[in-house]
Amino acid sequence: MRRRKALEVVPGDTPSGLGLETIMDRGLAARFGVPYVHLAVFAIDLDRINAEAGDDDVWPTGWEVFLTELYLLDRFDPANDEHRELVADTCSTVMDAGQALGAQIPFAVWDAVARRAWPRDLERLFRSWKKKPEALARALADLHADPDAPRRLAERALALSLDPSLAAPTREALEALARA
C-alpha cells in the first residue's frame, strides 16, 4: 500500500493576493468562473506593468487598454449572452469600485463599442460618463492602425521582470500576441 503524501498547509497569516487593491470580485468569479478570473488577472497584470514601467517613454499612451481590448475581442463573443453579461457586469463592478489595478477594462470595452467591434447597446454602460476619453480614443486608434503594435507591446511586457511574476494565463495570452 502506498502512503499518501500530505498536502502542505498554508499558514493563516500568509498574505493572499498582491496586497494591493484590484478589480478581482469574488461574486463575479463565483458566477462566471475561469473566463472572468482570466480577464481580471490579465487586466491586473497589465496594470501592474503599467505601474512599474508605464511612465517609460517606450510605452505609448493607452497601451494597457489596447492590449486588454485585444484580449477581450479574442476571448469573448458579443453574440454569446453569457459573455455579454460577464463583460457588462465586470464594467459595472469596476466603475462602481473606482480606481484599482485592472480598472482599464471599461475603457477597453468602451473603445470596442465605439469602434463597433462590440454591439452598440453596451453604450448604456457608459451613460454616466460626463466626458468621453477622447484623447485615449485617439491614442487607441493609432495603436489599432499599427499592425505591429500588438506584437511589439506583448514582447515588451513579457521582457519585464515583475514580482510576483505574470500569471500563467496572462503570460500565455501575451505570448500569443507576440507570435501573431
C-alpha positions as CSV (number, residue, x, y, z in Angstrom):
1,M,0.0,0.0,0.0
2,R,1.3,3.5,-0.9
3,R,1.4,6.2,1.7
4,R,-0.4,9.3,0.7
5,K,1.7,12.5,0.9
6,A,0.0,15.1,3.0
7,L,-0.7,18.4,1.4
8,E,1.2,21.4,2.6
9,V,-0.9,23.8,4.7
10,V,-0.5,27.5,4.1
11,P,-0.4,29.3,7.4
12,G,-3.4,31.6,8.1
13,D,-1.3,34.7,8.3
14,T,0.2,34.2,4.8
15,P,-1.0,37.1,2.6
16,S,-3.1,36.2,-0.3
17,G,-3.1,38.3,-3.5
18,L,-0.9,41.2,-4.3
19,G,-1.5,43.2,-1.2
20,L,-2.9,46.0,-3.5
21,E,-6.4,47.0,-4.4
22,T,-7.5,45.1,-7.5
23,I,-10.7,44.7,-9.6
24,M,-11.0,41.0,-8.7
25,D,-14.5,40.4,-7.4
26,R,-15.4,37.2,-5.6
27,G,-19.0,37.3,-6.6
28,L,-18.2,37.7,-10.3
29,A,-15.6,35.0,-10.0
30,A,-18.1,32.6,-8.5
31,R,-20.7,33.5,-11.1
32,F,-18.7,33.4,-14.3
33,G,-15.7,31.3,-13.2
34,V,-12.5,31.0,-15.2
35,P,-13.3,33.4,-18.1
36,Y,-13.9,36.2,-15.6
37,V,-10.9,35.4,-13.5
38,H,-8.6,35.2,-16.5
39,L,-9.9,38.6,-17.8
40,A,-9.4,40.2,-14.4
41,V,-6.0,38.7,-13.9
42,F,-4.9,39.8,-17.4
43,A,-6.1,43.4,-16.7
44,I,-4.5,43.4,-13.3
45,D,-1.1,42.1,-14.6
46,L,-1.1,44.7,-17.4
47,D,-1.8,47.5,-14.9
48,R,1.0,46.2,-12.7
49,I,3.3,46.5,-15.6
50,N,2.0,50.0,-16.3
51,A,2.5,51.0,-12.6
52,E,6.1,49.6,-12.7
53,A,7.3,50.7,-16.2
54,G,4.4,52.6,-17.8
55,D,6.0,56.0,-17.4
56,D,8.9,54.9,-19.6
57,D,9.0,56.6,-23.0
58,V,8.7,53.2,-24.8
59,W,5.1,52.7,-23.7
60,P,2.6,54.5,-25.8
61,T,-0.4,56.1,-24.2
62,G,-3.2,53.6,-23.6
63,W,-1.2,50.5,-24.3
64,E,-2.7,48.6,-21.4
65,V,-6.2,49.5,-22.6
66,F,-5.3,48.4,-26.1
67,L,-4.0,45.0,-25.1
68,T,-6.9,44.5,-22.7
69,E,-9.3,45.3,-25.6
70,L,-7.5,42.8,-27.9
71,Y,-7.8,40.1,-25.1
72,L,-11.5,40.9,-24.8
73,L,-12.0,40.7,-28.6
74,D,-10.1,37.4,-28.8
75,R,-11.8,35.6,-25.9
76,F,-15.3,36.9,-25.7
77,D,-18.1,36.6,-28.3
78,P,-20.5,39.5,-28.3
79,A,-23.2,37.2,-29.7
80,N,-22.9,35.0,-26.6
81,D,-25.3,36.2,-24.0
82,E,-23.2,34.9,-21.1
83,H,-20.1,36.7,-22.5
84,R,-22.1,39.9,-22.9
85,E,-23.4,39.6,-19.3
86,L,-19.9,38.9,-18.0
87,V,-18.4,41.9,-19.8
88,A,-21.3,44.2,-18.8
89,D,-21.2,43.1,-15.1
90,T,-17.4,43.4,-15.0
91,C,-17.6,47.0,-16.3
92,S,-20.3,48.0,-13.9
93,T,-18.5,46.5,-10.9
94,V,-15.2,48.1,-11.9
95,M,-16.8,51.5,-12.4
96,D,-18.6,51.3,-9.1
97,A,-15.4,50.3,-7.2
98,G,-13.3,53.1,-8.5
99,Q,-9.5,53.1,-9.0
100,A,-7.8,49.7,-8.6
101,L,-5.4,47.6,-10.6
102,G,-7.2,46.3,-13.7
103,A,-9.6,49.3,-13.9
104,Q,-8.8,49.7,-17.6
105,I,-11.4,47.1,-18.6
106,P,-14.3,49.6,-19.0
107,F,-12.1,51.8,-21.2
108,A,-11.3,48.7,-23.4
109,V,-14.9,47.8,-23.7
110,W,-15.9,51.5,-24.4
111,D,-13.3,51.6,-27.2
112,A,-14.5,48.2,-28.6
113,V,-18.1,49.6,-28.6
114,A,-17.0,52.9,-30.1
115,R,-15.1,51.2,-32.9
116,R,-18.2,48.9,-33.5
117,A,-16.2,45.8,-32.6
118,W,-18.8,45.1,-29.9
119,P,-22.5,45.9,-30.1
120,R,-23.7,49.5,-29.6
121,D,-26.3,48.5,-27.0
122,L,-23.4,48.3,-24.5
123,E,-23.0,52.1,-24.8
124,R,-25.6,52.2,-21.9
125,L,-22.8,51.2,-19.6
126,F,-21.1,54.5,-20.2
127,R,-24.0,56.9,-20.0
128,S,-22.8,58.2,-16.6
129,W,-19.5,59.3,-18.0
130,K,-19.7,63.1,-18.2
131,K,-16.9,63.3,-20.7
132,K,-15.8,60.5,-23.1
133,P,-12.0,59.8,-23.1
134,E,-11.3,61.4,-26.5
135,A,-7.6,61.6,-26.1
136,L,-7.4,58.0,-25.2
137,A,-9.6,57.1,-28.2
138,R,-7.1,58.9,-30.5
139,A,-4.2,57.1,-28.9
140,L,-6.0,53.7,-29.2
141,A,-6.9,54.5,-32.9
142,D,-3.1,55.0,-33.5
143,L,-2.4,51.6,-31.9
144,H,-5.1,49.8,-33.8
145,A,-3.7,51.3,-37.1
146,D,-0.3,49.9,-36.4
147,P,-0.3,46.2,-37.3
148,D,2.9,45.6,-35.4
149,A,1.7,47.2,-32.1
150,P,0.2,44.0,-30.5
151,R,3.4,42.0,-31.1
152,R,5.7,44.8,-30.0
153,L,3.8,45.6,-26.9
154,A,3.4,42.0,-25.9
155,E,7.1,41.3,-26.3
156,R,7.9,44.4,-24.2
157,A,5.5,43.3,-21.5
158,L,6.9,39.7,-21.5
159,A,10.5,41.0,-21.2
160,L,9.8,42.8,-17.9
161,S,10.6,41.1,-14.6
162,L,7.7,41.5,-12.1
163,D,7.4,40.3,-8.5
164,P,5.2,38.3,-8.3
165,S,5.6,37.3,-11.9
166,L,2.9,37.4,-14.5
167,A,0.1,34.9,-14.0
168,A,0.2,31.9,-16.4
169,P,-2.9,32.9,-18.3
170,T,-1.5,36.4,-18.8
171,R,1.8,35.1,-20.0
172,E,0.1,32.7,-22.4
173,A,-2.1,35.5,-23.8
174,L,0.9,37.8,-24.3
175,E,2.9,35.0,-25.9
176,A,0.0,34.5,-28.4
177,L,0.0,38.2,-29.2
178,A,3.8,38.2,-29.6
179,R,3.6,35.4,-32.1
180,A,0.8,37.0,-34.1
